[in-house]
Amino acid sequence: MKTQELKYVTRRRAAVLLGLSEMELIRISSESGFGHKEVAGEQEETYFTYEELRQICMLAVHQVH
């Protein structure tokens, strides 16, 4: 069985992994420029790399302190 390595995560999954609300993640993402949007027809989704999640985590920690 071949394992599949995910390179990107959706906004919802990123919020869960970081322990943030989606609204907080959207705010941090728009302020920092992390994440990229994909549009397919009327559907729009934001994706994050694991490196972007690490950097967002660091930003969120610094905002708390």
C-alpha positions in Angstrom: 0.0 0.0 0.0 1.4 3.3 -1.1 1.1 6.2 1.4 0.0 9.6 0.1 1.9 12.6 1.3 -0.1 15.8 1.5 1.7 18.9 0.4 -1.2 21.3 1.1 -4.0 21.5 3.6 -7.3 23.3 3.3 -8.2 26.4 5.4 -10.5 24.3 7.6 -7.9 21.6 8.2 -5.2 24.3 8.9 -7.5 25.9 11.5 -8.0 22.6 13.3 -4.3 21.8 13.2 -3.4 25.2 14.6 -6.2 25.3 17.1 -7.5 28.5 15.6 -11.0 29.5 14.4 -11.3 29.8 10.7 -12.0 33.5 11.1 -8.8 34.0 13.0 -6.8 32.0 10.4 -8.4 34.1 7.6 -7.3 37.3 9.5 -3.7 36.1 10.0 -3.5 34.8 6.5 -4.7 38.1 4.9 -2.3 40.1 7.1 0.7 37.9 6.5 0.1 36.9 2.9 0.3 33.2 3.7 -1.9 30.7 1.8 -3.0 30.7 -1.7 -6.5 30.7 -3.2 -7.8 28.4 -5.8 -11.0 29.2 -7.7 -13.0 26.5 -9.6 -16.2 27.9 -11.0 -18.0 29.5 -8.0 -16.0 27.5 -5.5 -13.1 29.2 -3.7 -10.7 27.5 -1.3 -7.5 28.6 0.5 -4.6 26.1 0.8 -1.6 26.3 3.0 1.7 24.5 2.9 3.1 23.0 6.1 5.8 25.6 6.1 3.2 28.3 6.0 1.4 26.6 8.9 4.6 26.7 10.9 5.1 30.4 10.2 1.4 31.2 11.0 1.8 29.2 14.3 4.8 31.4 15.1 2.9 34.6 14.3 -0.1 33.4 16.5 2.2 32.6 19.4 3.8 36.1 19.2 0.4 37.8 19.1 -0.6 36.1 22.4 2.6 37.1 24.2 
